[in-house]
Amino acid sequence: MREFIRGAAMLGRGFGYWSRRPGLMALGLVPAAIVAALFLAALIALGAFLPGITEALTPFAGTWPAVWATVIRIAVGTALIGAALVLVAVTFTAATLVVGEPFYDRIWRAVEGELGDADIEADYGFWQSVGDATRLVVRGIAAALLAALAGLIPVVGGVIATFLGVLMTGWLLAVELTSRALTARGIRPDTRKELLRRRRGLALGFGVATQLCFLVPGGAVATMAAAVAGSTMLARTLLEPTAGAESEGSDPTAAVA
């Protein structure tokens, strides 16, 4: 739990950059606002057509008593909304990072410079961003399907789907947002995942806090720049040797490109 709280606090430290670099952080609002407007329109459309979609997915319930048909359709609708929120959070992050690559690169460099790595060479450009975004969306679809299936569980499905959705999305956000800082240090994707797994509580704390902020109306736009700043600090912390690694003499960054 201590690691989880520490990870969440890193997002708070990311927000702290608004007071130190307000102009730079404000640049991060632009791509986030553009992408958020598109996703908001998609969610509104889903809400408008949801009754028809649930009926189309449950034709078998047409002959059931009205109360049971309503129950199953509410369950299906809840599952679809939960899946949509998971997918939106993941794809929003992926799309925003691609659209705002030049802006978020400047934020990343500013944080690295303040923390002592101003001269780090970043082998992370537009196409690298697109590749990471594509992988994130694929994983997001899988997480959305799992959340949707969990939402079909009678009575408790909505709660379970929400919990799984936030947890899985938080993990995926931590993976994606730390990719820039870790890739810039020559760390391969498989090693990046291993670093995150070793500090799972830390990564989940940061990712879940970010996801919860995304769920607040307007929160995704306001949080994106802070998430980039906070994830840079998270990546640096992941590279610190843990007590277990020190005792075993292992080096989590040994496998680099």
Secondary structure, DSSP 8 states (H G I E B T S, - for coil): -HHHHHHHHHHHHHHTHHHH-HHHHHHTHHHHHHHHHHHHHHHHHHHHHHHHHHHHH-GGGGGS-HHHHHHHHHHHHHHHHHHHHHHHHHHHHHHHHHHTHHHHHHHHHHHHHHTT-TT------HHHHHHHHHHHHHHHHHHHHHHHHHHTSTTTHHHHHHHHHHHHHHHHHHHHHTHHHHHTTTB-HHHHHHHHHHTHHHHHHHHHHHHHHHHSTTHHHHHHHHHHHHHHHHHHHHTS--HHHHHHT--TT-SB-
